[in-house]
Amino acid sequence: PERLRRYVGEQFESPDSPTDYWADHFSPHFSKTAAVGALPGVTAVFGSKRSYATFYRNCSAARRCPAAWLTSFNVDGDEDLWKTDPVAFRRKRLRRGQIDGFGEILNELRRERAAGRFPLVWIVKPQQNTYLSRGMHLAKLFAGDVETAGAFLKWVEGHYTDRTCKGRGYAEAAVRCNRRRVSFQRYVEDPALLRGRKFDVRLWVLVASVDPLKVFLLRHGYPKAASLAYRGVGARKDLNSQCMHVRLMLDPACPATLEEFLRPFPDGYPKSTASPNFFSGLEFDGVRTGDWAAAESRWHATVWPAVEDAVASAVL
């Protein structure tokens, strides 16, 4: 039979696919020049929460990190012990070797402390099962937490599961409390806002060729705003508000109705970053100009080039 020339579908290395999944990249169903929706190894490199911290460590060692990249590190704690001994699981202590690049990260943080940039806020992300941002939370690092290696290790151990999990067993809070393979990433404390709310942007990247390397980034992304207005991270209740920081797009766990969520968007929710509705609601440095043309100009002059640089650096 004729071999396929194009395929867009589930990523090849999906853990939910059987080993003999027909779209495996060695499948005889494809022609040698087929255009496919994923490349061998891409999922392992780009498709996990571990990816960013791995990129950061590698480019930091080579002194090639883009200026916009934030300090990040992975923690490979035990997750399977609860199956055989839940009590031992809760008592298991974290080891330095389970924190990727422990010494380098500690030295970098001490330089940040010497520069007067403490305290620092971090977002902690479980590396798996994070649908609807489950298990994600913020943690604040103070100067004393990097005074010694032991102090820093204790801080990580105290925050790599959510603060509400002290003493809880697996059956009580499986995803939130027992995800011990996590990624710590510096949190942006003064982000651009969309009508008073923190937001992120979903991007689409096309790798058209690897030899020579050709990468295309869709010019416009999809903005996803938080469920609640952003009030910063100064107060403890604000630091702990997932609906302000990590739960986006009217997450069912957040106390906001559809009407309440859409109220700040009198002209409708922006469908992309190309919409005048998006630019008219943009706030830089806590200020909304109300002039969507000026906001669009600033976005394309400063924000988007930084996004392109970050994408290119990650692929390279």
ZAFI-788210 format. One record per atom (N, C-alpha, C): x, y, z; residue in one letter. Coordinates in steps of 0.02 Angstrom, whole numbers, padded with zeros to 5 digits, always signed. Layout:
XYZA ...
This chain:
+00041-00060+00000P +00000+00000+00000P +00044+00063+00000P +00015+00118-00026E +00051+00181-00028E +00065+00206+00042E +00125+00230+00054R +00144+00255+00120R +00120+00327+00130R +00107+00343+00193L +00081+00409+00209L +00134+00463+00198L +00111+00520+00174R +00156+00577+00163R +00148+00630+00217R +00092+00630+00252R +00079+00679+00304R +00043+00645+00362R +00059+00667+00423Y +00024+00642+00481Y +00024+00694+00536Y -00035+00712+00560V -00041+00758+00617V -00085+00722+00668V -00057+00707+00726G -00095+00671+00777G -00058+00667+00842G -00070+00615+00879E -00039+00607+00944E +00037+00604+00939E +00071+00635+00987Q +00144+00633+00985Q +00169+00562+00992Q +00222+00547+00957F +00246+00478+00953F +00263+00449+01020F +00296+00488+01063E +00321+00460+01126E +00271+00467+01182E +00207+00476+01167S +00157+00483+01219S +00157+00422+01264S +00160+00431+01331P +00160+00374+01376P +00095+00336+01376P +00041+00366+01347D -00024+00333+01344D -00031+00288+01283D +00018+00288+01239S +00013+00248+01179S +00046+00180+01189S +00018+00128+01161P +00050+00062+01165P +00116+00062+01127P +00159+00016+01143T +00226+00015+01112T +00223+00002+01037T +00169-00030+01014D +00164-00044+00942D +00116+00005+00908D +00110+00065+00938Y +00066+00117+00909Y +00084+00128+00836Y +00034+00131+00793W +00048+00131+00721W +00086+00192+00698W +00083+00247+00736A +00118+00308+00715A +00188+00314+00743A +00215+00259+00767D +00284+00260+00790D +00329+00284+00733D +00383+00322+00753H +00424+00353+00700H +00463+00302+00659H +00464+00239+00679F +00496+00187+00638F +00445+00149+00596F +00383+00172+00598S +00329+00136+00565S +00339+00134+00489S +00326+00077+00459P +00331+00071+00386P +00273+00106+00350P +00225+00134+00389H +00169+00168+00357H +00189+00234+00325H +00248+00262+00345F +00268+00328+00321F +00320+00323+00265F +00315+00370+00219S +00368+00377+00169S +00428+00411+00202S +00486+00406+00171K +00547+00433+00201K +00545+00509+00206K +00505+00542+00164T +00501+00615+00165T +00435+00639+00195T +00403+00598+00234A +00338+00616+00262A +00343+00676+00309A +00291+00719+00307A +00285+00774+00354A +00242+00749+00412A +00269+00752+00473V +00234+00723+00530V +00226+00775+00585V +00181+00761+00632G +00164+00809+00685G +00212+00808+00743G +00262+00766+00743A +00311+00764+00798A +00374+00731+00772A +00428+00746+00804L +00492+00716+00786L +00516+00669+00841L +00553+00617+00824P +00579+00571+00875P +00619+00609+00928P +00601+00598+00991G +00638+00629+01045G +00613+00697+01066G +00569+00729+01027V +00546+00796+01043V +00507+00797+01109V +00464+00747+01119T +00425+00746+01180T +00469+00743+01242T +00520+00701+01240A +00565+00695+01297A +00603+00759+01311A +00619+00797+01257V +00660+00857+01265V +00618+00918+01282V +00561+00926+01247F +00521+00986+01255F +00455+00975+01292F +00432+00915+01296G +00363+00903+01317G +00352+00887+01390G +00396+00906+01434S +00386+00892+01505S +00404+00952+01547S +00383+00952+01609K +00399+01007+01655K +00474+01009+01670K +00509+00955+01660R +00581+00953+01671R +00620+00994+01620R +00589+01003+01562S +00626+01030+01505S +00658+01097+01519S +00619+01144+01546Y +00645+01212+01553Y +00705+01213+01600Y +00701+01178+01657A +00757+01178+01704A +00819+01146+01672A +00808+01095+01631T +00865+01063+01597T +00896+01111+01548T +00854+01147+01509F +00880+01198+01463F +00920+01251+01502F +00891+01273+01558Y +00924+01327+01596Y +00993+01305+01620Y +00997+01245+01647R +01061+01222+01674R +01113+01216+01618R +01092+01189+01560N +01139+01180+01506N +01163+01247+01478N +01117+01293+01466C +01137+01357+01437C +01174+01400+01488C +01158+01392+01552S +01193+01429+01604S +01266+01407+01608S +01276+01342+01602A +01344+01316+01604A +01384+01342+01545A +01351+01351+01488A +01384+01376+01428A +01383+01453+01423A +01352+01484+01474R +01344+01558+01476R +01309+01584+01413R +01255+01549+01394R +01219+01568+01333R +01145+01578+01345R +01124+01583+01408C +01053+01592+01422C +01028+01660+01400C +00970+01664+01367P +00940+01728+01351P +00926+01767+01416P +00928+01833+01412A +00920+01874+01472A +00853+01861+01507A +00802+01842+01469A +00735+01834+01498A +00727+01767+01534A +00774+01721+01526W +00767+01656+01558W +00777+01662+01633W +00739+01623+01671L +00739+01627+01744L +00771+01565+01775L +00803+01575+01832T +00834+01519+01867T +00784+01464+01880T +00805+01402+01868S +00760+01345+01876S +00801+01283+01891S +00772+01237+01929F +00806+01174+01943F +00755+01119+01956F +00775+01057+01943N +00732+00998+01953N +00748+00963+02018N +00697+00934+02048V +00704+00893+02109V +00676+00824+02093V +00718+00774+02101D +00697+00706+02085D +00687+00666+02150D +00636+00685+02187G +00621+00650+02249G +00586+00584+02237G +00579+00545+02290D +00547+00479+02284D +00471+00487+02278D +00441+00448+02234E +00369+00449+02227E +00336+00381+02235E +00375+00328+02231D +00346+00261+02230D +00345+00227+02298D +00380+00254+02347L +00385+00220+02411L +00317+00212+02446L +00271+00258+02433W +00205+00254+02465W +00169+00189+02449W +00185+00158+02393K +00151+00097+02373K +00167+00040+02422K +00227+00040+02449T +00248-00014+02494T +00249+00006+02567T +00263+00070+02581D +00270+00093+02650D +00253+00167+02655D +00188+00186+02660P +00168+00256+02662P +00199+00295+02720P +00210+00262+02777V +00240+00296+02834V +00312+00316+02819V +00350+00269+02791A +00419+00284+02772A +00421+00337+02717A +00370+00337+02673F +00367+00387+02620F +00364+00457+02650F +00322+00467+02701R +00315+00533+02731R +00378+00553+02770R +00416+00505+02794R +00476+00520+02834R +00539+00525+02791R +00533+00506+02728K +00592+00505+02684K +00621+00575+02677K +00685+00583+02690R +00718+00647+02684R +00747+00657+02614R +00748+00718+02592L +00776+00735+02528L +00853+00736+02532L +00886+00714+02479R +00959+00714+02477R +00983+00765+02425R +01044+00791+02436R +01072+00840+02389R +01073+00814+02317R +01091+00750+02310G +01096+00721+02244G +01030+00719+02206G +00974+00729+02242Q +00909+00729+02209Q +00890+00798+02183Q +00933+00848+02196I +00922+00916+02170I +00973+00928+02115I +00949+00934+02054D +00993+00939+01996D +01035+01004+02000D +01101+00996+01998G +01145+01053+02001G +01143+01090+02067G +01139+01053+02122F +01130+01083+02189F +01181+01137+02203F +01246+01122+02195G +01298+01170+02212G +01296+01232+02169G +01285+01224+02104E +01284+01281+02058E +01224+01326+02074E +01167+01296+02088I +01107+01336+02103I +01117+01375+02168I +01145+01342+02219L +01157+01375+02283L +01204+01435+02275L +01257+01426+02236N +01304+01481+02225N +01271+01539+02188N +01229+01522+02139E +01193+01574+02102E +01146+01613+02147E +01113+01578+02192L +01067+01611+02238L +01104+01656+02288L +01163+01634+02309R +01202+01676+02353R +01225+01740+02319R +01238+01736+02254R +01255+01797+02217R +01194+01843+02213R +01136+01814+02205E +01074+01854+02205E +01064+01888+02272E +01078+01852+02325R +01071+01880+02393R +01120+01938+02402R +01182+01929+02380A +01233+01982+02387A +01214+02044+02347A +01175+02034+02293A +01153+02091+02253A +01091+02124+02281A +01066+02099+02338G +01009+02129+02371G +00942+02113+02339G +00937+02056+02306R +00875+02039+02271R +00829+01992+02310R +00845+01977+02372F +00802+01934+02412F +00749+01975+02448F +00692+01941+02467P +00675+01871+02456P +00654+01858+02384P +00657+01794+02364L +00638+01773+02297L +00578+01727+02301L +00533+01735+02252V +00474+01693+02249V +00483+01642+02193V +00462+01580+02207W +00469+01525+02159W +00401+01493+02146W +00393+01468+02085I +00335+01426+02070I +00359+01354+02068I +00324+01310+02101V +00342+01239+02106V +00292+01199+02064V +00318+01160+02016K +00275+01124+01970K +00289+01049+01972K +00240+01009+01992P +00249+00936+01985P +00263+00919+01912P +00305+00870+01900Q +00325+00855+01832Q +00275+00812+01794Q +00226+00784+01829Q +00174+00745+01797Q +00107+00759+01830Q +00053+00742+01795N -00015+00747+01822N -00031+00818+01846N -00017+00867+01803T -00029+00937+01822T -00090+00966+01786T -00136+00923+01764Y -00197+00948+01732Y -00232+00995+01779Y -00254+01052+01753L -00286+01105+01792L -00239+01131+01847L -00174+01126+01834S -00122+01154+01880S -00122+01121+01948S -00144+01059+01952R -00145+01025+02017R -00075+01016+02045R -00067+01033+02107G -00003+01025+02141G +00044+01084+02132G +00029+01131+02087M +00072+01190+02080M +00060+01238+02138M +00113+01271+02159H +00107+01319+02214H +00167+01364+02214H +00164+01418+02253L +00219+01466+02259L +00255+01457+02325L +00318+01475+02327A +00359+01471+02388A +00407+01530+02389A +00419+01558+02449K +00462+01616+02455K +00527+01596+02489K +00583+01616+02459L +00650+01600+02483L +00681+01662+02515L +00702+01656+02579F +00731+01712+02615F +00807+01704+02620F +00840+01758+02639A +00914+01759+02640A +00942+01703+02683A +00911+01689+02740G +00936+01637+02785G +00931+01568+02756G +00888+01559+02706D +00879+01493+02676D +00937+01472+02632D +00982+01517+02616V +01041+01499+02576V +01106+01511+02615V +01100+01520+02681E +01159+01532+02723E +01205+01472+02721E +01176+01412+02724T +01215+01350+02721T +01181+01302+02672T +01219+01252+02651A +01191+01201+02606A +01133+01165+02641A +01141+01152+02706G +01088+01117+02743G +01025+01158+02747G +01032+01225+02754A +00973+01268+02758A +00935+01268+02692A +00972+01270+02637F +00939+01270+02571F +00905+01203+02558F +00938+01148+02576L +00908+01082+02568L +00843+01077+02609L +00844+01104+02669K +00785+01102+02712K +00729+01143+02682K +00746+01201+02652W +00695+01243+02621W +00662+01206+02562W +00703+01175+02519V +00675+01138+02463V +00630+01082+02488V +00654+01046+02538E +00615+00990+02565E +00549+01014+02593E +00548+01075+02620G +00487+01102+02650G +00438+01129+02600G +00459+01134+02536H +00415+01165+02487H +00404+01124+02424H +00435+01065+02419Y +00425+01029+02356Y +00359+00992+02353Y +00322+00992+02407T +00251+00976+02404T +00213+01035+02433T +00150+01040+02418D +00110+01096+02441D +00110+01102+02517D +00108+01164+02542R +00112+01176+02614R +00055+01142+02654R -00001+01127+02621T -00058+01097+02656T -00049+01022+02665T +00007+00994+02644C +00015+00921+02642C +00050+00892+02702C +00068+00931+02751K +00106+00905+02808K +00071+00846+02840K +00104+00789+02839G +00078+00730+02874G +00023+00693+02838G +00004+00714+02778R -00050+00680+02743R -00025+00619+02705R -00067+00569+02700G -00048+00508+02665G -00072+00510+02593G -00053+00460+02555Y -00068+00460+02483Y -00142+00461+02469Y -00180+00422+02508A -00252+00417+02494A -00288+00483+02504A -00263+00527+02545E -00297+00589+02560E -00288+00643+02507E -00230+00646+02477A -00217+00700+02429A -00164+00677+02379A -00183+00630+02338A -00133+00596+02296A -00092+00643+02252A -00125+00683+02212V -00088+00724+02164V -00055+00783+02198V -00091+00816+02243R -00065+00877+02273R -00007+00864+02320R -00008+00809+02356C +00039+00799+02410C +00095+00750+02397C +00089+00707+02349N +00141+00657+02340N +00176+00660+02273N +00176+00720+02244R +00215+00730+02182R +00283+00756+02203R +00332+00714+02209R +00397+00734+02234R +00450+00738+02179R +00428+00731+02118R +00472+00747+02061R +00445+00813+02034R +00479+00867+02051V +00453+00933+02037V +00507+00978+02006V +00485+01034+01979S +00530+01084+01952S +00517+01150+01988S +00571+01181+02013F +00568+01247+02043F +00589+01299+01990F +00551+01352+01983Q +00568+01405+01935Q +00554+01473+01967Q +00601+01519+01957R +00591+01587+01982R +00525+01614+01955R +00487+01646+01998Y +00422+01672+01980Y +00428+01745+01960Y +00393+01765+01908V +00393+01835+01887V +00344+01872+01932V +00370+01915+01976E +00329+01948+02026E +00294+02011+02000E +00319+02040+01946D +00288+02100+01919D +00272+02090+01845D +00227+02042+01830P +00213+02025+01760P +00171+02078+01725P +00173+02077+01659A +00123+02114+01620A +00055+02083+01637A +00004+02124+01638L -00063+02100+01657L -00112+02111+01600L -00165+02072+01601L -00219+02080+01554L -00282+02100+01593L -00297+02164+01591R -00352+02192+01629R -00348+02172+01703R -00288+02180+01730G -00278+02169+01802G -00264+02097+01821G -00260+02052+01772R -00249+01982+01788R -00185+01956+01756R -00152+01912+01793K -00094+01879+01765K -00117+01835+01706K -00075+01827+01656F -00094+01785+01599F -00031+01752+01570F -00042+01698+01535D +00012+01670+01494D -00013+01663+01423D +00030+01645+01377V +00013+01641+01307V +00033+01573+01280V -00014+01540+01249R +00002+01476+01217R +00028+01490+01146R +00084+01459+01131L +00117+01470+01067L +00117+01406+01025L +00124+01415+00959W +00131+01358+00914W +00195+01366+00874W +00237+01315+00877V +00302+01316+00843V +00305+01259+00793V +00329+01272+00734L +00336+01221+00682L +00410+01213+00666L +00435+01152+00675V +00502+01135+00653V +00495+01105+00583V +00511+01144+00532A +00501+01122+00463A +00557+01077+00439A +00616+01085+00468S +00673+01045+00446S +00725+01047+00502S +00762+00992+00508V +00816+00990+00557V +00885+00995+00524V +00889+00984+00459D +00953+00989+00424D +00940+01011+00353D +00940+01077+00340P +00957+01131+00387P +00898+01145+00435P +00914+01176+00491L +00863+01190+00541L +00819+01248+00519L +00753+01236+00515K +00705+01287+00498K +00649+01285+00550K +00639+01341+00585V +00589+01344+00638V +00543+01403+00625V +00477+01391+00628F +00428+01445+00619F +00386+01452+00682F +00375+01514+00702L +00334+01529+00761L +00272+01565+00737L +00212+01539+00753L +00150+01572+00734L +00150+01642+00764L +00134+01692+00723R +00142+01761+00744R +00098+01779+00804R +00041+01748+00811H -00005+01764+00865H -00016+01704+00910H -00023+01716+00975G -00035+01663+01023G -00105+01670+01054G -00120+01624+01099Y -00185+01624+01132Y -00176+01643+01205Y -00204+01701+01227P -00194+01723+01296P -00240+01686+01345P -00213+01666+01402K -00252+01631+01453K -00245+01670+01518K -00298+01702+01540A -00297+01746+01599A -00315+01707+01662A -00289+01731+01719A -00304+01699+01783A -00376+01712+01803A -00401+01672+01849S -00470+01677+01870S -00483+01738+01914S -00432+01761+01951L -00439+01817+01997L -00389+01872+01982L -00404+01933+02002A -00359+01990+01991A -00293+01980+02028A -00239+02005+01999Y -00172+01997+02027Y -00159+02051+02079Y -00138+02028+02139R -00123+02075+02193R -00051+02069+02217R -00010+02032+02181G +00060+02025+02201G +00071+01965+02247G +00130+01963+02279V +00148+01906+02321V +00172+01929+02390V +00158+01992+02407G +00182+02017+02472G +00147+01985+02531G +00081+01982+02528A +00042+01952+02583A +00039+01877+02576A +00038+01841+02633R +00036+01768+02632R -00025+01742+02595R -00083+01774+02606K -00143+01749+02574K -00139+01757+02498K -00104+01809+02475D -00096+01819+02403D -00046+01769+02375D +00009+01756+02412L +00058+01707+02390L +00027+01638+02382L -00021+01622+02424N -00051+01556+02424N -00113+01550+02380N -00131+01604+02344S -00191+01603+02303S -00177+01573+02234S -00193+01509+02226Q -00181+01477+02161Q -00224+01508+02107Q -00283+01533+02125C -00328+01561+02074C -00302+01628+02048C -00256+01658+02083M -00225+01720+02060M -00163+01706+02018M -00129+01650+02032H -00063+01638+02002H -00061+01582+01950H -00092+01525+01963V -00081+01467+01920V -00144+01436+01891V -00201+01451+01920R -00263+01422+01894R -00295+01472+01846R -00295+01455+01781L -00314+01502+01730L -00381+01483+01697L -00409+01532+01662M -00467+01521+01619M -00526+01490+01656M -00547+01523+01709L -00607+01502+01747L -00600+01430+01771L -00545+01415+01803D -00534+01349+01832D -00592+01332+01879D -00620+01271+01876P -00678+01254+01918P -00663+01257+01993P -00599+01257+02012A -00582+01261+02083A -00585+01332+02110A -00594+01381+02066C -00592+01451+02086C -00662+01481+02094C -00671+01525+02143P -00737+01553+02158P -00755+01611+02112P -00763+01597+02048A -00782+01649+02000A -00830+01620+01949A -00886+01654+01939T -00934+01632+01889T -00911+01656+01820T -00943+01630+01768L -00926+01652+01701L -00937+01727+01693L -00992+01751+01721E -01006+01823+01717E -00952+01864+01752E -00930+01841+01810E -00877+01876+01847E -00811+01875+01809E -00797+01818+01778F -00734+01812+01741F -00732+01859+01681F -00788+01866+01647L -00791+01906+01586L -00803+01980+01599L -00821+01999+01660R -00839+02068+01675R -00784+02118+01656R -00719+02103+01667P -00667+02152+01648P -00658+02159+01572P -00692+02117+01533F -00684+02118+01460F -00749+02141+01427F -00764+02206+01428P -00828+02230+01402P -00838+02216+01328P -00784+02210+01291D -00789+02197+01219D -00778+02123+01202D -00781+02080+01253G -00771+02009+01243G -00700+01988+01257G -00691+01924+01273Y -00624+01899+01288Y -00583+01894+01224Y -00520+01918+01225P -00479+01917+01164P -00464+01846+01141P -00477+01832+01078K -00467+01765+01052K -00394+01751+01034K -00353+01803+01028S -00283+01794+01014S -00246+01858+01032S -00180+01855+01029T -00139+01914+01042T -00139+01962+00983T -00179+01947+00932A -00186+01993+00875A -00246+02038+00884A -00286+02025+00934S -00349+02061+00943S -00338+02129+00976S -00372+02182+00951P -00370+02247+00986P -00394+02241+01058P -00439+02193+01071N -00462+02181+01140N -00404+02161+01185N -00357+02124+01158F -00299+02103+01196F -00255+02164+01212F -00239+02203+01161F -00193+02259+01172F -00224+02315+01213F -00290+02325+01207S -00321+02379+01246S -00323+02362+01321S -00315+02297+01337G -00316+02277+01407G -00247+02265+01437G -00194+02272+01397L -00126+02258+01420L -00103+02311+01471L -00069+02287+01523E -00041+02331+01573E +00033+02314+01582E +00076+02363+01568F +00147+02356+01579F +00167+02398+01640F +00205+02367+01686D +00227+02403+01746D +00167+02430+01785D +00112+02393+01784G +00053+02413+01823G +00013+02468+01792G +00028+02488+01730V -00006+02544+01698V -00039+02520+01633V -00103+02536+01625R -00137+02521+01562R -00147+02587+01525R -00121+02592+01466T -00125+02654+01429T -00194+02666+01400T -00230+02612+01385G -00295+02619+01353G -00289+02630+01278G -00228+02641+01255D -00215+02651+01184D -00190+02585+01155D -00234+02548+01122W -00215+02481+01100W -00160+02483+01048W -00157+02536+01007A -00105+02541+00956A -00036+02549+00989A -00031+02589+01042A +00032+02598+01077A +00053+02534+01112A +00004+02498+01142A +00019+02435+01175A +00042+02383+01125A +00011+02382+01067E +00031+02334+01015E +00102+02348+00992E +00118+02412+00985S +00186+02431+00963S +00238+02408+01014S +00224+02418+01078R +00271+02397+01130R +00277+02322+01132R +00222+02286+01124W +00222+02213+01124W +00267+02186+01070W +00260+02212+01009H +00299+02187+00953H +00371+02211+00954H +00384+02266+00989A +00452+02293+00992A +00493+02261+01047A +00461+02238+01101T +00499+02212+01158T +00481+02140+01177T +00417+02126+01184V +00396+02060+01209V +00407+02006+01157V +00381+02016+01097W +00383+01962+01047W +00453+01944+01025W +00499+01993+01016P +00568+01974+01000P +00600+01931+01054P +00583+01944+01118A +00610+01903+01172A +00582+01832+01169A +00519+01825+01149V +00488+01759+01140V +00523+01722+01084V +00535+01755+01029E +00569+01723+00972E +00639+01701+00992E +00674+01743+01030D +00742+01726+01052D +00741+01665+01097D +00692+01662+01143A +00688+01605+01189A +00673+01540+01151A +00627+01544+01102V +00611+01484+01062V +00672+01461+01023V +00706+01507+00991A +00764+01489+00951A +00819+01459+00995A +00830+01489+01054S +00881+01463+01099S +00865+01393+01123S +00801+01380+01137A +00782+01313+01160A +00792+01261+01106A +00774+01278+01045V +00782+01230+00990V +00856+01217+00975V +00896+01270+00977L +00967+01261+00964L +01001+01222+01018L 
